């Protein structure tokens, strides 16, 4: 009976170690994907007139744009206020530039 308990405990221990390693690997893969910056040529970025540098927004085409509107002060921006980039739910899995802008900009409330 002691041998059976030892095998069972070892199997359980091995399973937990493998499960933990799997979770860490999955987290690393997810984190790596989240580090990609959205390109202005990306289909979603193009549809939302995203510019990584808000000073390059064509004001004649983007009448909604006003000076001072940046991704970093948009309600959708998920990065820290001091970060150079952060997440945005409109570009899932990709980062936007804090100094960027898109037509979905909404004032932080």
Secondary structure, DSSP 8 states (H G I E B T S, - for coil): -HHHHHHHHHHHHHHHHHHHHHHHHHHHHHHHHHTEE--TTSHHHHHTT-BSSGGG--TTT-TT--TT--GGGBTTB-S-TT-SEEEBGGGTTEEEETT-B-TT--B--
